[in-house]
Amino acid sequence: MSEQLEPMPEDWRQALVIVAHPDDVEFAAAASVATWTDAGRDVAYLLVTRGEAGIDGMAPEQAGPLRENEQRASAGIVGVRDVRFLEGHRDGVIEEGLLLRRALAREVRRYRPELVVTLNHHDTWSFGAWNSADHRAVGRAVLDAVADAGNRWIFPELTSDEGFQPWGGVRWVAIAGSPYPSHAVEVTAALDRAVDSLAAHGNYLSALSDQSPERMARDFLERTTAQAGESFGVDHAVSFELIAR
């Protein structure tokens, strides 16, 4: 990150974070969530899957409930109590299409957020590695679903059959982990809780590395938030690509 990042908007009260898997928020944005909830803002999480295909050697029917429980505990550490999981979307094979767009538009109408946060939908990460299909599919569907949520003639059954009135009040979509960041939040005071929030995914992190979950979480988050902080003039920050609606 070489260009100076701008501060994230602060004139909002309700945010909805939409990601594909448990741990996505924690690797990318939990420190900013803690900063926002500390300031009295309301943040909810929506996950498309339970991450059931994420632990090699553990069957999906065992991994899914375990990872759901880890996600709920992790969210609570940064002040998030409202954690919802979609049904009917399998980890690893999420399809970007009308079914997902409708489900996400429903939740945007339910929560009526001003800010929607999602994970990098671009083909690669900033360090050049290929992004996963699930991240790409969910991130792109979120961008479409935000527009769908405000149009009463797209998925009209959400109104006629389910009572979800159109919501065009999303003012920004913030993309965490984007290789094209434009804005940031200082998270120095919240970093320890973000580390604890990521480390709460202990079973998943243990399957990724021989390091302890606590050590892995701290090493990763201290490094990535310091990189963003350098472009924001602070010790630690979380960066976003911000799209104004």
Phi and psi restraints in degrees (value plus and minus 20) as a CYANA .aco file:
   2 SER   PHI    -128.1   -88.1
   2 SER   PSI     -50.6   -10.6
   3 GLU   PHI    -102.1   -62.1
   3 GLU   PSI     128.6   168.6
   4 GLN   PHI     -89.2   -49.2
   4 GLN   PSI     111.7   151.7
   5 LEU   PHI    -105.2   -65.2
   5 LEU   PSI     127.7   167.7
   6 GLU   PHI    -112.3   -72.3
   6 GLU   PSI     135.0   175.0
   7 PRO   PHI     -87.1   -47.1
   7 PRO   PSI     122.7   162.7
   8 MET   PHI     -85.8   -45.8
   8 MET   PSI     128.9   168.9
   9 PRO   PHI     -78.3   -38.3
   9 PRO   PSI     128.9   168.9
  10 GLU   PHI    -140.9  -100.9
  10 GLU   PSI     -24.5    15.5
  11 ASP   PHI    -110.6   -70.6
  11 ASP   PSI      43.0    83.0
  12 TRP   PHI    -169.4  -129.4
  12 TRP   PSI     140.6   180.6
  13 ARG   PHI    -140.5  -100.5
  13 ARG   PSI     -49.6    -9.6
  14 GLN   PHI    -144.3  -104.3
  14 GLN   PSI     108.6   148.6
  15 ALA   PHI    -147.4  -107.4
  15 ALA   PSI     127.0   167.0
  16 LEU   PHI    -142.2  -102.2
  16 LEU   PSI     103.8   143.8
  17 VAL   PHI    -121.3   -81.3
  17 VAL   PSI     102.9   142.9
  18 ILE   PHI    -141.3  -101.3
  18 ILE   PSI      99.2   139.2
  19 VAL   PHI    -158.8  -118.8
  19 VAL   PSI     151.8   191.8
  20 ALA   PHI    -102.2   -62.2
  20 ALA   PSI     -59.9   -19.9
  21 HIS   PHI    -156.6  -116.6
  21 HIS   PSI     136.0   176.0
  22 PRO   PHI     -75.3   -35.3
  22 PRO   PSI     120.1   160.1
  23 ASP   PHI      72.2   112.2
  23 ASP   PSI     -38.8     1.2
  24 ASP   PHI     -80.4   -40.4
  24 ASP   PSI     -66.0   -26.0
  25 VAL   PHI     -82.9   -42.9
  25 VAL   PSI     -62.0   -22.0
  26 GLU   PHI     -89.9   -49.9
  26 GLU   PSI     -56.7   -16.7
  27 PHE   PHI     -89.8   -49.8
  27 PHE   PSI     -47.3    -7.3
  28 ALA   PHI    -130.6   -90.6
  28 ALA   PSI     -56.2   -16.2
  29 ALA   PHI    -167.5  -127.5
  29 ALA   PSI     -14.2    25.8
  30 ALA   PHI     -82.3   -42.3
  30 ALA   PSI     -52.2   -12.2
  31 ALA   PHI     -84.4   -44.4
  31 ALA   PSI     -57.0   -17.0
  32 SER   PHI     -89.6   -49.6
  32 SER   PSI     -57.1   -17.1
  33 VAL   PHI     -80.8   -40.8
  33 VAL   PSI     -64.4   -24.4
  34 ALA   PHI     -80.6   -40.6
  34 ALA   PSI     -60.1   -20.1
  35 THR   PHI     -83.2   -43.2
  35 THR   PSI     -61.8   -21.8
  36 TRP   PHI     -88.1   -48.1
  36 TRP   PSI     -65.3   -25.3
  37 THR   PHI     -87.1   -47.1
  37 THR   PSI     -52.6   -12.6
  38 ASP   PHI     -79.9   -39.9
  38 ASP   PSI     -51.8   -11.8
  39 ALA   PHI    -105.2   -65.2
  39 ALA   PSI     -15.8    24.2
  40 GLY   PHI      70.7   110.7
  40 GLY   PSI      -9.8    30.2
  41 ARG   PHI    -105.1   -65.1
  41 ARG   PSI     132.9   172.9
  42 ASP   PHI    -118.7   -78.7
  42 ASP   PSI     101.5   141.5
  43 VAL   PHI    -145.7  -105.7
  43 VAL   PSI     111.6   151.6
  44 ALA   PHI    -141.0  -101.0
  44 ALA   PSI     133.8   173.8
  45 TYR   PHI    -132.6   -92.6
  45 TYR   PSI     118.2   158.2
  46 LEU   PHI    -147.0  -107.0
  46 LEU   PSI     104.0   144.0
  47 LEU   PHI    -135.4   -95.4
  47 LEU   PSI     114.4   154.4
  48 VAL   PHI     -96.1   -56.1
  48 VAL   PSI     -53.6   -13.6
  49 THR   PHI    -151.8  -111.8
  49 THR   PSI     155.1   195.1
  50 ARG   PHI    -119.9   -79.9
  50 ARG   PSI     -10.0    30.0
  51 GLY   PHI      46.5    86.5
  51 GLY   PSI      10.7    50.7
  52 GLU   PHI     -90.1   -50.1
  52 GLU   PSI     -37.7     2.3
  53 ALA   PHI    -120.1   -80.1
  53 ALA   PSI      -4.2    35.8
  54 GLY   PHI    -113.5   -73.5
  54 GLY   PSI     -27.8    12.2
  55 ILE   PHI    -140.2  -100.2
  55 ILE   PSI      88.1   128.1
  56 ASP   PHI     -83.1   -43.1
  56 ASP   PSI     113.4   153.4
  57 GLY   PHI      70.7   110.7
  57 GLY   PSI     -24.5    15.5
  58 MET   PHI    -141.6  -101.6
  58 MET   PSI     103.2   143.2
  59 ALA   PHI     -82.5   -42.5
  59 ALA   PSI     126.4   166.4
  60 PRO   PHI     -75.6   -35.6
  60 PRO   PSI     -57.3   -17.3
  61 GLU   PHI     -88.2   -48.2
  61 GLU   PSI     -39.6     0.4
  62 GLN   PHI    -112.0   -72.0
  62 GLN   PSI     -61.6   -21.6
  63 ALA   PHI     -89.1   -49.1
  63 ALA   PSI     -56.7   -16.7
  64 GLY   PHI     -78.9   -38.9
  64 GLY   PSI     -76.1   -36.1
  65 PRO   PHI     -81.3   -41.3
  65 PRO   PSI     -57.2   -17.2
  66 LEU   PHI     -82.7   -42.7
  66 LEU   PSI     -65.9   -25.9
  67 ARG   PHI     -91.7   -51.7
  67 ARG   PSI     -51.6   -11.6
  68 GLU   PHI     -81.7   -41.7
  68 GLU   PSI     -65.3   -25.3
  69 ASN   PHI     -83.2   -43.2
  69 ASN   PSI     -60.6   -20.6
  70 GLU   PHI     -82.8   -42.8
  70 GLU   PSI     -58.5   -18.5
  71 GLN   PHI     -85.5   -45.5
  71 GLN   PSI     -62.0   -22.0
  72 ARG   PHI     -84.3   -44.3
  72 ARG   PSI     -62.1   -22.1
  73 ALA   PHI     -84.9   -44.9
  73 ALA   PSI     -61.9   -21.9
  74 SER   PHI     -81.9   -41.9
  74 SER   PSI     -64.1   -24.1
  75 ALA   PHI     -82.0   -42.0
  75 ALA   PSI     -59.9   -19.9
  76 GLY   PHI     -81.8   -41.8
  76 GLY   PSI     -50.5   -10.5
  77 ILE   PHI     -84.2   -44.2
  77 ILE   PSI     -50.9   -10.9
  78 VAL   PHI    -124.8   -84.8
  78 VAL   PSI      -2.3    37.7
  79 GLY   PHI      68.5   108.5
  79 GLY   PSI      -2.8    37.2
  80 VAL   PHI    -126.0   -86.0
  80 VAL   PSI     101.7   141.7
  81 ARG   PHI    -125.7   -85.7
  81 ARG   PSI     -43.1    -3.1
  82 ASP   PHI    -117.1   -77.1
  82 ASP   PSI      82.9   122.9
  83 VAL   PHI    -146.5  -106.5
  83 VAL   PSI      98.2   138.2
  84 ARG   PHI    -140.5  -100.5
  84 ARG   PSI     123.9   163.9
  85 PHE   PHI    -138.3   -98.3
  85 PHE   PSI     113.1   153.1
  86 LEU   PHI     -92.1   -52.1
  86 LEU   PSI     140.0   180.0
  87 GLU   PHI    -131.0   -91.0
  87 GLU   PSI     131.9   171.9
  88 GLY   PHI      68.3   108.3
  88 GLY   PSI      -9.2    30.8
  89 HIS   PHI    -145.8  -105.8
  89 HIS   PSI     100.5   140.5
  90 ARG   PHI    -109.3   -69.3
  90 ARG   PSI     116.7   156.7
  91 ASP   PHI     -78.8   -38.8
  91 ASP   PSI     110.5   150.5
  92 GLY   PHI      74.9   114.9
  92 GLY   PSI     -40.3    -0.3
  93 VAL   PHI    -154.1  -114.1
  93 VAL   PSI      15.4    55.4
  94 ILE   PHI     -82.8   -42.8
  94 ILE   PSI     113.5   153.5
  95 GLU   PHI    -125.6   -85.6
  95 GLU   PSI     106.5   146.5
  96 GLU   PHI     -98.7   -58.7
  96 GLU   PSI      94.2   134.2
  97 GLY   PHI    -195.0  -155.0
  97 GLY   PSI    -187.3  -147.3
  98 LEU   PHI     -85.4   -45.4
  98 LEU   PSI     -55.7   -15.7
  99 LEU   PHI     -81.2   -41.2
  99 LEU   PSI     -66.3   -26.3
 100 LEU   PHI     -90.3   -50.3
 100 LEU   PSI     -62.5   -22.5
 101 ARG   PHI     -79.0   -39.0
 101 ARG   PSI     -63.2   -23.2
 102 ARG   PHI     -82.7   -42.7
 102 ARG   PSI     -65.0   -25.0
 103 ALA   PHI     -82.5   -42.5
 103 ALA   PSI     -61.7   -21.7
 104 LEU   PHI     -91.5   -51.5
 104 LEU   PSI     -59.3   -19.3
 105 ALA   PHI     -81.1   -41.1
 105 ALA   PSI     -58.5   -18.5
 106 ARG   PHI     -77.4   -37.4
 106 ARG   PSI     -65.7   -25.7
 107 GLU   PHI     -91.5   -51.5
 107 GLU   PSI     -54.8   -14.8
 108 VAL   PHI     -82.4   -42.4
 108 VAL   PSI     -61.9   -21.9
 109 ARG   PHI     -85.9   -45.9
 109 ARG   PSI     -55.7   -15.7
 110 ARG   PHI     -85.6   -45.6
 110 ARG   PSI     -67.6   -27.6
 111 TYR   PHI    -105.4   -65.4
 111 TYR   PSI     -48.3    -8.3
 112 ARG   PHI      34.6    74.6
 112 ARG   PSI      34.8    74.8
 113 PRO   PHI    -100.9   -60.9
 113 PRO   PSI     139.1   179.1
 114 GLU   PHI    -112.3   -72.3
 114 GLU   PSI     -51.5   -11.5
 115 LEU   PHI    -140.1  -100.1
 115 LEU   PSI     109.9   149.9
 116 VAL   PHI    -133.4   -93.4
 116 VAL   PSI     111.3   151.3
 117 VAL   PHI    -134.2   -94.2
 117 VAL   PSI     114.8   154.8
 118 THR   PHI    -160.6  -120.6
 118 THR   PSI    -199.7  -159.7
 119 LEU   PHI    -121.5   -81.5
 119 LEU   PSI     139.2   179.2
 120 ASN   PHI     -62.5   -22.5
 120 ASN   PSI     101.6   141.6
 121 HIS   PHI    -124.0   -84.0
 121 HIS   PSI     -20.0    20.0
 122 HIS   PHI     -95.0   -55.0
 122 HIS   PSI     145.9   185.9
 123 ASP   PHI     -83.9   -43.9
 123 ASP   PSI     -54.7   -14.7
 124 THR   PHI    -148.5  -108.5
 124 THR   PSI     146.9   186.9
 125 TRP   PHI    -110.2   -70.2
 125 TRP   PSI     153.7   193.7
 126 SER   PHI     -83.8   -43.8
 126 SER   PSI     -46.7    -6.7
 127 PHE   PHI    -110.3   -70.3
 127 PHE   PSI     -12.2    27.8
 128 GLY   PHI      76.5   116.5
 128 GLY   PSI     -32.4     7.6
 129 ALA   PHI     -90.9   -50.9
 129 ALA   PSI     128.2   168.2
 130 TRP   PHI     -87.3   -47.3
 130 TRP   PSI     114.7   154.7
 131 ASN   PHI    -100.7   -60.7
 131 ASN   PSI     135.0   175.0
 132 SER   PHI     -97.2   -57.2
 132 SER   PSI     134.7   174.7
 133 ALA   PHI     -80.4   -40.4
 133 ALA   PSI     -59.4   -19.4
 134 ASP   PHI     -82.8   -42.8
 134 ASP   PSI     -64.9   -24.9
 135 HIS   PHI     -81.5   -41.5
 135 HIS   PSI     -63.7   -23.7
 136 ARG   PHI     -84.1   -44.1
 136 ARG   PSI     -64.3   -24.3
 137 ALA   PHI     -85.3   -45.3
 137 ALA   PSI     -65.8   -25.8
 138 VAL   PHI     -87.7   -47.7
 138 VAL   PSI     -65.1   -25.1
 139 GLY   PHI     -80.0   -40.0
 139 GLY   PSI     -63.4   -23.4
 140 ARG   PHI     -88.4   -48.4
 140 ARG   PSI     -59.4   -19.4
 141 ALA   PHI     -85.2   -45.2
 141 ALA   PSI     -54.9   -14.9
 142 VAL   PHI     -80.7   -40.7
 142 VAL   PSI     -65.9   -25.9
 143 LEU   PHI     -79.5   -39.5
 143 LEU   PSI     -61.3   -21.3
 144 ASP   PHI     -91.4   -51.4
 144 ASP   PSI     -61.4   -21.4
 145 ALA   PHI     -86.6   -46.6
 145 ALA   PSI     -51.7   -11.7
 146 VAL   PHI     -80.9   -40.9
 146 VAL   PSI     -62.0   -22.0
 147 ALA   PHI     -88.9   -48.9
 147 ALA   PSI     -61.8   -21.8
 148 ASP   PHI     -79.2   -39.2
 148 ASP   PSI     -57.7   -17.7
 149 ALA   PHI     -82.5   -42.5
 149 ALA   PSI     -46.9    -6.9
 150 GLY   PHI    -113.3   -73.3
 150 GLY   PSI     -21.9    18.1
 151 ASN   PHI    -132.1   -92.1
 151 ASN   PSI      92.0   132.0
 152 ARG   PHI     -88.3   -48.3
 152 ARG   PSI     -35.5     4.5
 153 TRP   PHI    -115.0   -75.0
 153 TRP   PSI     -24.8    15.2
 154 ILE   PHI    -119.6   -79.6
 154 ILE   PSI     104.9   144.9
 155 PHE   PHI      33.8    73.8
 155 PHE   PSI      35.5    75.5
 156 PRO   PHI     -81.7   -41.7
 156 PRO   PSI     -41.2    -1.2
 157 GLU   PHI     -84.3   -44.3
 157 GLU   PSI     -42.3    -2.3
 158 LEU   PHI     -82.9   -42.9
 158 LEU   PSI     -51.2   -11.2
 159 THR   PHI    -108.3   -68.3
 159 THR   PSI     -71.7   -31.7
 160 SER   PHI     -89.0   -49.0
 160 SER   PSI     -57.7   -17.7
 161 ASP   PHI    -119.8   -79.8
 161 ASP   PSI     -48.6    -8.6
 162 GLU   PHI    -136.8   -96.8
 162 GLU   PSI     -31.4     8.6
 163 GLY   PHI      61.1   101.1
 163 GLY   PSI      -5.0    35.0
 164 PHE   PHI    -109.8   -69.8
 164 PHE   PSI      86.2   126.2
 165 GLN   PHI     -91.2   -51.2
 165 GLN   PSI     130.1   170.1
 166 PRO   PHI     -75.6   -35.6
 166 PRO   PSI     125.8   165.8
 167 TRP   PHI    -151.7  -111.7
 167 TRP   PSI      88.2   128.2
 168 GLY   PHI    -126.6   -86.6
 168 GLY   PSI       1.4    41.4
 169 GLY   PHI    -110.3   -70.3
 169 GLY   PSI     -15.4    24.6
 170 VAL   PHI     -90.4   -50.4
 170 VAL   PSI     101.1   141.1
 171 ARG   PHI    -117.6   -77.6
 171 ARG   PSI     -45.0    -5.0
 172 TRP   PHI    -167.4  -127.4
 172 TRP   PSI     128.8   168.8
 173 VAL   PHI    -135.3   -95.3
 173 VAL   PSI     104.4   144.4
 174 ALA   PHI    -128.6   -88.6
 174 ALA   PSI     105.0   145.0
 175 ILE   PHI    -125.1   -85.1
 175 ILE   PSI      89.5   129.5
 176 ALA   PHI    -100.2   -60.2
 176 ALA   PSI     127.2   167.2
 177 GLY   PHI      54.0    94.0
 177 GLY   PSI      -8.9    31.1
 178 SER   PHI     -90.9   -50.9
 178 SER   PSI     124.4   164.4
 179 PRO   PHI     -96.1   -56.1
 179 PRO   PSI     -19.7    20.3
 180 TYR   PHI    -145.6  -105.6
 180 TYR   PSI      40.2    80.2
 181 PRO   PHI     -90.1   -50.1
 181 PRO   PSI     128.8   168.8
 182 SER   PHI    -149.3  -109.3
 182 SER   PSI     -44.8    -4.8
 183 HIS   PHI    -155.5  -115.5
 183 HIS   PSI     146.5   186.5
 184 ALA   PHI    -174.9  -134.9
 184 ALA   PSI     143.0   183.0
 185 VAL   PHI    -144.8  -104.8
 185 VAL   PSI     110.5   150.5
 186 GLU   PHI     -90.5   -50.5
 186 GLU   PSI     112.8   152.8
 187 VAL   PHI    -150.5  -110.5
 187 VAL   PSI      -2.5    37.5
 188 THR   PHI     -74.0   -34.0
 188 THR   PSI     -65.7   -25.7
 189 ALA   PHI     -91.1   -51.1
 189 ALA   PSI     -40.5    -0.5
 190 ALA   PHI    -121.4   -81.4
 190 ALA   PSI     -18.5    21.5
 191 LEU   PHI     -82.2   -42.2
 191 LEU   PSI     -61.6   -21.6
 192 ASP   PHI     -82.3   -42.3
 192 ASP   PSI     -59.3   -19.3
 193 ARG   PHI     -89.4   -49.4
 193 ARG   PSI     -54.6   -14.6
 194 ALA   PHI     -83.4   -43.4
 194 ALA   PSI     -59.9   -19.9
 195 VAL   PHI     -81.0   -41.0
 195 VAL   PSI     -66.4   -26.4
 196 ASP   PHI     -82.9   -42.9
 196 ASP   PSI     -56.4   -16.4
 197 SER   PHI     -86.1   -46.1
 197 SER   PSI     -63.1   -23.1
 198 LEU   PHI     -88.6   -48.6
 198 LEU   PSI     -61.5   -21.5
 199 ALA   PHI     -84.6   -44.6
 199 ALA   PSI     -40.8    -0.8
 200 ALA   PHI     -84.3   -44.3
 200 ALA   PSI     -36.5     3.5
 201 HIS   PHI    -106.2   -66.2
 201 HIS   PSI      33.4    73.4
 202 GLY   PHI     -82.7   -42.7
 202 GLY   PSI     -62.6   -22.6
 203 ASN   PHI     -85.7   -45.7
 203 ASN   PSI     -60.9   -20.9
 204 TYR   PHI     -87.5   -47.5
 204 TYR   PSI     -66.9   -26.9
 205 LEU   PHI     -85.1   -45.1
 205 LEU   PSI     -55.2   -15.2
 206 SER   PHI     -84.9   -44.9
 206 SER   PSI     -48.0    -8.0
 207 ALA   PHI     -97.5   -57.5
 207 ALA   PSI     -35.7     4.3
 208 LEU   PHI    -112.2   -72.2
 208 LEU   PSI     -48.4    -8.4
 209 SER   PHI    -172.0  -132.0
 209 SER   PSI     135.7   175.7
 210 ASP   PHI     -99.3   -59.3
 210 ASP   PSI     -34.1     5.9
 211 GLN   PHI     -85.6   -45.6
 211 GLN   PSI     136.3   176.3
 212 SER   PHI     -86.5   -46.5
 212 SER   PSI     130.8   170.8
 213 PRO   PHI     -74.4   -34.4
 213 PRO   PSI     -58.2   -18.2
 214 GLU   PHI     -85.8   -45.8
 214 GLU   PSI     -63.7   -23.7
 215 ARG   PHI     -87.7   -47.7
 215 ARG   PSI     -63.6   -23.6
 216 MET   PHI     -82.4   -42.4
 216 MET   PSI     -64.5   -24.5
 217 ALA   PHI     -82.7   -42.7
 217 ALA   PSI     -64.6   -24.6
 218 ARG   PHI     -87.2   -47.2
 218 ARG   PSI     -64.7   -24.7
 219 ASP   PHI     -79.7   -39.7
 219 ASP   PSI     -65.5   -25.5
 220 PHE   PHI     -87.0   -47.0
 220 PHE   PSI     -69.3   -29.3
 221 LEU   PHI     -93.0   -53.0
 221 LEU   PSI     -56.2   -16.2
 222 GLU   PHI     -82.4   -42.4
 222 GLU   PSI     -59.9   -19.9
 223 ARG   PHI     -88.8   -48.8
 223 ARG   PSI     -68.7   -28.7
 224 THR   PHI     -91.6   -51.6
 224 THR   PSI     -57.4   -17.4
 225 THR   PHI     -94.1   -54.1
 225 THR   PSI     -48.5    -8.5
 226 ALA   PHI     -88.4   -48.4
 226 ALA   PSI     -57.9   -17.9
 227 GLN   PHI     -82.2   -42.2
 227 GLN   PSI     -65.4   -25.4
 228 ALA   PHI     -87.7   -47.7
 228 ALA   PSI     -58.2   -18.2
 229 GLY   PHI     -81.3   -41.3
 229 GLY   PSI     -52.8   -12.8
 230 GLU   PHI     -81.9   -41.9
 230 GLU   PSI     -54.5   -14.5
 231 SER   PHI    -108.4   -68.4
 231 SER   PSI     -19.8    20.2
 232 PHE   PHI    -140.1  -100.1
 232 PHE   PSI     -21.9    18.1
 233 GLY   PHI      55.8    95.8
 233 GLY   PSI       6.2    46.2
 234 VAL   PHI    -155.6  -115.6
 234 VAL   PSI     153.5   193.5
 235 ASP   PHI     -89.1   -49.1
 235 ASP   PSI     -65.5   -25.5
 236 HIS   PHI    -160.7  -120.7
 236 HIS   PSI     116.7   156.7
 237 ALA   PHI    -168.7  -128.7
 237 ALA   PSI     141.0   181.0
 238 VAL   PHI    -134.4   -94.4
 238 VAL   PSI     110.4   150.4
 239 SER   PHI    -123.2   -83.2
 239 SER   PSI     134.2   174.2
 240 PHE   PHI    -161.3  -121.3
 240 PHE   PSI     129.0   169.0
 241 GLU   PHI    -109.1   -69.1
 241 GLU   PSI      97.0   137.0
 242 LEU   PHI    -123.5   -83.5
 242 LEU   PSI     106.2   146.2
 243 ILE   PHI    -132.6   -92.6
 243 ILE   PSI      97.5   137.5
 244 ALA   PHI    -102.0   -62.0
 244 ALA   PSI     120.6   160.6
